[in-house]
Amino acid sequence: MTLSFPNPNRSFDSDSHRILFWGYDNIIEVSFFLEIDALEKFNLEKTSSEAGFLKIFDNVRDKIYETADKVYTKSGKSIHAFILVAKDF
């Protein structure tokens, strides 16, 4: 894995319906915005609340981090903010 994710913090942006989290490539911070639609395949309880989406994120965090790393690596590492969408999973 190219990125590390030492910061477990994540936040929900209700205006854009995304979850924000961060990865690090050595000392470079990389921001990720996870579209709520991307969580649908993991949304077994069919939640629509902020707390529910954050719980799903926490339950599949490893898969999200793996996907974030793949998207980052494919980008050539020249971009430092990404939006993860359903097709990335």
N, C-alpha and C positions, 0 to 999 in steps of 0.2 A: 504494500500500500504506500503510495507516494505521500498522501496526506495523513496527518494525525488529527485527532479530535479530542484534545485534552480538556476542552471547555464543554461541559455537559449542558450548559444553558441553551435554551431555545425559547422563542417567544412566538405568539400568535398575532398576526396582523389582521384584524377583522375587516379592515377596509379593502385589502387586496386578497383576502382569503388565502394567506400563505403562512407558513411557519418559517421563521428565520433561524439559522444556525450557522456555526463557523467551523472551518477547518484550517489547518496550518501546514504550509509547505516550508519547513524550517521556520524562519521568522516571518514569513509572509502570511498575513491573514487573508483567507478566502471566504467570502460571504456566499451563503446558499439560501435560496428562497424555494421552499417546497410547496407546490400548488396542492391545495386540499384535494383536488380531483385525483392526484397521484396516490392518495391514501385510500381511495375507494376499494381497491382489491384487498386491503387489509382491514377494512371497516366492517367487521363481522357483526357488530352490535348495531350498525346503521345509525351511528351518532351524528349529530349536527351541531354539537356544542364545542366551544373552545376547549374546555377541559377534556372532552372526549377525543378531540383531534390530537391534543398533546399526549394523551394516554396512548393512543395508537402509535404516535411517533416514538414514544419511549419503548413500546413493545417491539417495534421493528427497527429500532435505532441502528443495529448492525447492518441490516440490509440497506438502509438509507445511506449510511456512511460508505458502504461498498459502492453503491450507485454514484454517489457524489464523487468518490475518488475516480471512478471510470470516466465520468463526464469531464472532470478536471484534466485527467491525463490525455484524453482525446483532443482537448482544446489546444494542446501545445503549451499549456501553462502560461499563456500570455494574458489571460482574462482573470480577474479577481472577484467576480460576482456572477453567480449562475442561478438560473431558474430551473428547478427540476420539475418535469411534467410526467404524466402517466406513461408516455411512450418510453421514458428512460428506464422504466422498471420492466 
